[in-house]
Amino acid sequence: MSTLFDTHPKPFRVGGFVPLTTVDYPGELSAVVFAQGCPWRCRYCHNPNLLPARADTQWRWQDVLKTLERRRGLLDAVVFSGGEPVMQSCIRDAIMQVRALGFKVGLHSAGIYPKRLAGLLPLIDWIGLDVKALPANYPGITTVHASGRAAWASVAQVLASKVAHQFRITVHPLLTPAEQVDEIERRLLDLGAQEVVRQPVRTERCFDKSLELSFAEASETQQEQRLEA
């Protein structure tokens, strides 16, 4: 007989696990499951250890589920983050297993797979979608051709779904100058976004070592750009 802890033939690959957070799902006490694997190589990615599709990790999906079962009544939600959780074909089964435990489900995504995302949106309660740039400027960040087309198609999917959401713009003054950030935010709000937030780049463990500048240096550069505008 199958049980809640039976796994998909391809078990969800876990790159990390945080048992309690107050910031990854607004207004909810959550745990975060970090998916292993991402097809993009964003230059300012601060979790390069999560980029390979497979890597040594101390967490197995069965162990995560058992931990979550023990935390029923203590947590409100579970957030799938990454890496890129939608990359894994077994994400739907993982979401359903978490829902069976009684948790709300949040999802962090870069919008890499808009068609897959459309199928998952009815199963989740909230999504934080990264919007990295205007469509034409995406390859300069992700190093992937036409990546902006996929990301902005995912924006449209989220808005059409009516799922609670937050669009998040990562601000790096060398990659997303202030005027571009303003334009991204304007476009999202014009499309009907509920919430758009700007988050400063985190340069520790940056995938592209040339971008490892301190937050103070980044802020100073951005301020100089505004003054020159």
FENTA-V170289 format. One record per pair of residues at least 4 apart in sequence whose ideal C-beta (glycine too) atoms are under 6 Angstrom apart, sorted by the first residue. I is the first residue (numbers start at 0). J is the second residue. D is the distance in Angstrom with one decimal. If there is no record, write none. Layout:
# FENTA-V170289
((I;J;D) (I;J;D))
This chain:
# FENTA-V170289
((1;5;4.6) (3;99;5.9) (4;61;5.2) (4;64;5.3) (6;10;4.1) (6;60;5.9) (7;89;4.0) (7;92;4.5) (9;89;5.1) (10;60;4.6) (11;60;4.4) (11;87;6.0) (11;89;5.2) (11;93;4.2) (12;35;4.0) (13;58;4.2) (13;60;5.7) (13;63;5.8) (14;33;4.6) (14;35;3.6) (14;49;4.5) (14;56;5.7) (14;82;5.7) (15;33;3.7) (16;32;5.8) (16;58;5.0) (16;63;5.7) (17;31;4.3) (18;30;5.3) (20;29;5.4) (20;31;5.6) (23;29;5.5) (23;31;5.1) (23;78;4.7) (24;29;4.3) (24;76;4.9) (24;78;5.1) (24;105;4.1) (24;125;5.9) (27;75;4.1) (27;76;4.3) (28;74;5.3) (28;75;4.9) (29;76;4.4) (29;78;5.1) (30;74;5.6) (30;77;5.2) (31;78;4.7) (31;80;5.3) (32;63;6.0) (32;79;5.4) (33;80;5.3) (34;81;4.1) (34;82;4.0) (34;84;3.9) (35;49;5.9) (35;54;5.8) (35;82;5.6) (36;52;4.0) (36;82;5.2) (36;86;5.2) (37;50;5.1) (37;81;5.9) (37;82;4.7) (37;83;4.2) (39;141;4.3) (39;143;5.3) (40;142;4.9) (41;140;5.5) (41;141;5.3) (42;140;5.9) (42;207;3.7) (42;210;5.7) (43;171;5.3) (43;200;5.0) (43;205;5.7) (43;210;5.4) (44;206;4.2) (45;201;4.3) (45;204;5.2) (47;206;4.6) (49;81;5.9) (49;82;3.9) (58;62;5.9) (58;63;5.9) (67;100;5.6) (68;100;6.0) (70;74;4.9) (71;101;6.0) (75;103;5.9) (76;102;5.5) (76;103;3.9) (76;105;5.5) (77;97;4.8) (77;102;4.8) (78;105;3.9) (79;84;4.1) (79;106;5.2) (80;107;4.0) (83;109;5.8) (83;111;5.5) (84;90;5.4) (85;90;6.0) (85;108;5.4) (85;112;4.8) (85;115;5.1) (85;116;5.6) (89;93;5.9) (94;104;5.4) (94;122;5.1) (97;102;5.3) (97;104;5.7) (103;124;4.4) (104;123;4.6) (104;124;5.6) (105;125;4.6) (106;123;5.1) (106;126;4.7) (107;127;4.9) (108;128;5.7) (109;129;4.7) (110;128;5.5) (110;150;4.2) (110;153;2.9) (111;149;5.7) (112;116;5.8) (113;149;5.7) (113;152;4.0) (113;153;4.4) (113;156;5.4) (116;153;5.3) (116;156;5.6) (117;156;4.8) (120;160;4.1) (120;162;5.2) (125;163;4.6) (126;157;6.0) (126;162;5.8) (126;164;4.9) (127;165;4.8) (127;167;5.7) (128;157;5.7) (128;166;5.5) (129;167;5.3) (130;166;5.1) (130;168;5.6) (130;183;6.0) (131;140;5.1) (132;136;3.9) (132;137;5.0) (132;140;5.6) (134;147;3.4) (134;151;5.2) (137;141;5.5) (137;146;4.3) (137;147;3.2) (138;144;5.7) (140;174;5.4) (141;146;4.3) (157;164;5.1) (158;190;5.9) (158;191;5.4) (164;193;5.9) (165;194;4.6) (166;187;5.1) (166;192;5.3) (166;195;4.8) (167;196;5.4) (167;198;5.6) (168;180;5.8) (168;183;5.5) (168;197;5.1) (169;198;5.5) (169;200;5.6) (170;175;5.7) (170;180;5.7) (170;197;5.3) (170;199;5.7) (171;175;5.6) (171;200;4.1) (172;217;5.4) (172;220;4.3) (172;221;3.9) (175;179;5.2) (175;180;5.3) (176;224;5.5) (177;221;5.8) (177;224;5.4) (177;225;5.3) (184;195;5.0) (187;192;4.2) (187;195;5.0) (188;192;5.4) (199;214;5.8) (202;211;4.9) (202;212;5.8) (205;210;5.0) (205;211;4.7) (212;216;4.3) (212;217;5.6))
